[in-house]
C-alpha cells in the first residue's frame, strides 16, 4: 500500500515562513479536507446506515482507536448523552491505553495487538453491536487485530482511514477512506487526518441521533438540563414549540419534566 500520510509535505523550510505564511498555507491544506470527505460520502452513507440498523435494534456503537483519532472519538462520544439524552453506554470508546489515560498520549499502546479485542470482550461486545476502527495510517496493530477478531466472531465493523487499500480497510466490512494527502508538517496526522476524523464523527453521531428521533425540526429537544445556558435555551425552545408566553411558567414545566420533549408530552403536544 502507499502511505500517503507519511509522504513529505508539499511545503519546504517551514521554519523560514512568517506567521501569516504559515496560517495561510495550513488553511490552504485544510480546505482539501471537506472535498476529500465529499468524495467518500457514498462510503460514509453505507457506514452510517449499517450503524443505524444496530442502534435501532438496541445495539451499541464502539469507536476503536489510538492516538489523535482515538482521542477525538472520545470527545464525540462523551457529549451525546448530554446533547441528545441517550443513555450512557450506547456509544462507547475503546482507546489504546484506556480512556482514563486520555491526556497522556500513550502512543506505544497502539502496537498492542491483544488489548483491543480484550477491551471489547470486557464490554461483552456481540453481533448486535458495531465496531468502528479509527486509524489514519490504516495499519495500527491495536485496531487491525481487534477488527480481525470482530470478523471472526461475526461482529459488524467499519473503519475511517486516510491511506488507500490499507490492511484495516481490507478487514473492515464498511471501510471509509478519506485521502487528504500529505500533511503540512510531514507525517503529523493530527492535522488534516484529525480534522477529517472529527468531521466524520460529527456526521455519524448527528445523523444517527436525528434518525433515532432525538431531534425535532432542528432542535435538541432531549438535551439534558445541566447548566443555566442550556436551561435558558430549553425554556425558550419549549415556549416556541408549546405556545407558551410566560418564561417562569415554561421553566417550571421544563424543570418538572426534565427535558423539552417530556415537557411537550406533558402538555399533550
C-alpha positions, 0 to 999 in steps of 0.5 A: 500500500502507499502511505500517503500520510507519511509522504513529505509535505508539499511545503519546504523550510517551514521554519523560514515562513512568517506567521501569516505564511504559515496560517495561510498555507495550513488553511490552504491544506485544510480546505482539501479536507471537506472535498476529500470527505465529499468524495467518500460520502457514498462510503460514509452513507453505507457506514452510517446506515449499517450503524443505524440498523444496530442502534435501532435494534438496541445495539451499541456503537464502539469507536476503536482507536489510538492516538489523535483519532482515538482521542477525538472519538472520545470527545464525540462520544462523551457529549451525546448523552448530554446533547441528545439524552441517550443513555450512557453506554450506547456509544462507547470508546475503546482507546489504546491505553484506556480512556482514563489515560486520555491526556497522556498520549500513550502512543506505544499502546497502539502496537498492542495487538491483544488489548483491543479485542480484550477491551471489547470482550470486557464490554461483552461486545456481540453481533448486535453491536458495531465496531468502528476502527479509527486509524489514519495510517490504516495499519495500527496493530491495536485496531487491525487485530481487534477488527480481525477478531470482530470478523471472526466472531461475526461482529459488524465493523467499519473503519475511517482511514486516510491511506488507500487499500490499507490492511484495516480497510481490507478487514473492515466490512464498511471501510471509509477512506478519506485521502487528504494527502500529505500533511503540512508538517510531514507525517503529523496526522493530527492535522488534516487526518484529525480534522477529517476524523472529527468531521466524520464523527460529527456526521455519524453521531448527528445523523444517527441521533436525528434518525433515532428521533432525538431531534425535532425540526432542528432542535435538541429537544432531549438535551439534558438540563445541566447548566443555566445556558442550556436551561435558558435555551430549553425554556425558550425552545419549549415556549416556541414549540408549546405556545407558551408566553410566560418564561417562569411558567415554561421553566417550571414545566421544563424543570418538572419534566426534565427535558423539552420533549417530556415537557411537550408530552406533558402538555399533550403536544 
